[in-house]
Amino acid sequence: MKAEDIKQVLFQIAEEEERLRKKANPYDVVIQFAEEMMENAGKKNAKIYEEIIDLLTEKKESENC
C-alpha cells in the first residue's frame, strides 16, 4: 500500500468515526471517555471515574425508560 492509500483509508475511518459519534447517545460518548480516562488513571482516581460511569449509566437508563 502506498502512503497516499493509507492516508485515504485513515481519512475515511476518521469520517466514519465522526459520523457515528454524532449519532451516538451523548451519555454513551461521555461514558466511553470516562472509561478511557479510568484506564489511564491511578488507583485512587480510577475509583472516581468508576463512580462517574455508574451515575451516568443510571441517568441514561432512567431517561430511556
Secondary structure, 3 states (H helix, E strand, C coil): CCHHHHHHHHHHHHHHHHHHHHHCCHHHHHHHHHHHHHHHCCHHHHHHHHHHHHHHHHHHHHHHC
